[in-house]
Amino acid sequence: MALDVAFAKMNGLGNRIIVADMRGRGDAVAPEAARALDSHADTRFDQIMAIHDPRIDGTDNYIDILNSDGSSAQACGNGTRCVVQALSAETGRGTFTFQTRAGVLTAQEHADGTISVDMGQPRFGWHEIPLAEEFHDTTGIELQIGPIDAPVLHTPSVASIGNPHAVFWVDSDVWSYDLERFGPLLENHPIFPERANISIAEVKAADRIIVRTWERGAGLTEACGSAACAALVCAARMGKADRAATVTLPGGDLHVEWRADDHIIMTGPAEWEFSGRLDPATGEWRRDENPSLKAG
């Protein structure tokens, strides 16, 4: 057992994140290690953000993202904010450029401690999301839960924010829906060949949306940054909301803006909980008192 990887247990609005420092190494955090970490109460997480050396010019790092079930994720906005806070504390820098499976993104820490992440451009084509069937209009596809004549949820908007999202619109009380029951069924529905993040959203005003999300590979979470972005762009696309809004998640608020250049900017906080060292092959770990990833 080699506990030679520094990590920080963090959260973004309650979205549980492990930031693992894999710089200078050629290996990766193994799926079995991720599942082992998630099985322990202190290190239970929604996503691991593994920081690697850059793979392409013009970027600071490559970020490998794992869900708590060990599967890979293309994007994680809340996790990216945690990475920025950790690297900013280490380097004193405030702006970073990262490569992920979803592409290259930039992020900036502000004087008030909040962090903005450029989540890139949304994609709405059925083959880009992707869907298993062709839909010309992805503002609402044929999908429902419940009886045919009285569905509980139906006609979600779908989009890719680097990862697939389906947003079911409701008129009131997003908390009254049994997302823990419906989420796994919808995440794994055959219409989503790469599975999907499933959200229930209510537009309270042109500048305020409430969202709950069942995350692909992680389950119910306190916050999903890419789902907040998906809800905002889908609502704006349908004329339900403005192109900038406060998106309220179970863990708190994010500000999301769909800019005129088609990029989505998500802004919110990140919080450091504790640090430690782990074995990326097994998931064994211990706590330490390092104030940054590279300390000690």
GIKAJO-V968860 format. One record per backbone hydrogen bond with DSSP energy under -0.5 kcal/mol. CO is the residue of the C=O (numbers start at 1). NH is the residue of the N-H. E is the energy in kcal/mol with one decimal. If there is no record, write none. Layout:
CO_NH_E / CO_NH_E
This chain:
1_3_-0.6 / 2_4_-1.8 / 4_6_-0.5 / 5_278_-2.6 / 6_21_-3.0 / 7_276_-2.3 / 8_10_-0.6 / 8_19_-2.7 / 9_273_-2.7 / 9_274_-1.4 / 10_17_-2.5 / 11_13_-0.5 / 11_271_-2.5 / 12_15_-1.7 / 14_16_-0.7 / 15_12_-1.8 / 16_46_-3.0 / 16_47_-1.8 / 17_10_-3.2 / 18_20_-0.7 / 18_49_-3.4 / 19_8_-2.2 / 20_22_-1.1 / 20_51_-3.1 / 22_25_-1.3 / 28_30_-0.5 / 30_34_-2.2 / 31_35_-2.3 / 32_36_-1.9 / 33_37_-2.5 / 34_38_-2.2 / 35_39_-1.0 / 37_40_-1.2 / 40_43_-0.6 / 40_44_-0.7 / 41_44_-0.5 / 46_68_-1.0 / 47_18_-2.0 / 48_50_-0.7 / 48_66_-2.0 / 49_20_-2.1 / 49_51_-0.7 / 50_52_-0.6 / 50_64_-2.5 / 51_22_-2.0 / 52_62_-1.4 / 56_59_-1.1 / 60_54_-0.5 / 61_99_-2.4 / 62_52_-3.3 / 62_64_-0.6 / 64_50_-3.1 / 65_73_-2.2 / 66_48_-2.7 / 67_70_-2.0 / 71_67_-3.2 / 73_65_-0.6 / 74_102_-1.3 / 76_80_-2.1 / 77_81_-1.8 / 78_82_-1.5 / 79_83_-2.2 / 80_84_-2.4 / 81_85_-2.3 / 82_86_-2.4 / 83_87_-2.7 / 84_88_-2.8 / 85_89_-2.1 / 86_90_-1.4 / 87_91_-2.7 / 88_92_-2.7 / 94_109_-3.0 / 96_107_-2.3 / 97_60_-3.4 / 97_61_-1.1 / 98_105_-2.7 / 99_63_-2.9 / 100_103_-1.4 / 103_100_-2.7 / 105_98_-3.0 / 106_118_-3.0 / 107_96_-2.5 / 108_116_-2.8 / 110_113_-2.0 / 114_110_-3.3 / 115_268_-1.9 / 116_108_-2.5 / 117_119_-1.0 / 117_266_-2.4 / 120_264_-2.3 / 123_160_-2.6 / 125_128_-1.2 / 125_129_-1.4 / 126_130_-0.6 / 126_131_-2.6 / 135_126_-0.5 / 136_138_-0.6 / 137_140_-0.7 / 138_158_-2.5 / 141_143_-1.2 / 143_155_-1.5 / 145_152_-2.9 / 145_153_-1.5 / 147_150_-0.8 / 150_147_-0.6 / 153_145_-2.5 / 156_141_-2.3 / 157_167_-3.2 / 159_161_-0.5 / 159_165_-2.4 / 160_123_-2.0 / 163_161_-2.3 / 164_197_-2.5 / 165_159_-1.9 / 166_168_-0.6 / 166_199_-2.8 / 167_157_-2.5 / 167_169_-0.5 / 168_201_-2.9 / 173_176_-1.7 / 174_177_-0.9 / 177_179_-2.2 / 178_181_-1.0 / 178_182_-2.5 / 179_183_-2.9 / 181_185_-0.6 / 182_186_-2.5 / 183_187_-3.2 / 184_188_-1.5 / 186_189_-1.5 / 187_196_-0.7 / 189_192_-2.3 / 191_132_-2.1 / 191_193_-0.7 / 192_195_-2.0 / 197_166_-2.5 / 197_199_-0.5 / 198_214_-3.5 / 199_168_-3.1 / 200_212_-2.2 / 201_170_-2.5 / 202_204_-0.8 / 202_210_-2.8 / 205_208_-1.7 / 206_242_-2.9 / 207_246_-2.5 / 208_204_-1.6 / 208_205_-1.9 / 209_248_-3.2 / 210_202_-2.3 / 212_200_-2.4 / 213_215_-0.7 / 213_221_-1.4 / 214_198_-2.7 / 215_218_-2.1 / 215_219_-2.8 / 217_69_-1.4 / 219_215_-2.9 / 222_251_-2.6 / 224_228_-2.0 / 225_229_-2.0 / 226_230_-2.4 / 227_231_-2.7 / 228_232_-2.0 / 229_233_-2.6 / 230_234_-2.3 / 231_235_-2.4 / 232_236_-2.7 / 233_237_-2.4 / 234_238_-1.5 / 235_240_-2.7 / 235_241_-1.0 / 236_239_-1.1 / 243_258_-3.7 / 245_247_-0.6 / 245_256_-2.6 / 246_209_-2.2 / 246_248_-0.6 / 247_249_-0.6 / 247_254_-2.2 / 248_211_-2.6 / 249_252_-1.6 / 252_249_-3.3 / 254_247_-3.1 / 254_256_-0.6 / 255_267_-2.7 / 256_245_-2.4 / 257_259_-0.9 / 257_265_-2.9 / 259_262_-1.9 / 262_122_-0.6 / 263_259_-2.6 / 263_265_-0.5 / 264_119_-3.0 / 264_266_-0.6 / 265_257_-2.3 / 266_117_-2.8 / 267_255_-2.4 / 268_115_-2.9 / 271_11_-2.0 / 274_9_-3.4 / 275_288_-2.3 / 276_7_-2.6 / 277_286_-2.1 / 278_5_-1.5 / 278_280_-0.6 / 279_283_-2.9 / 280_30_-2.9 / 284_279_-2.6 / 286_277_-2.3 / 288_275_-0.8 / 292_295_-0.7
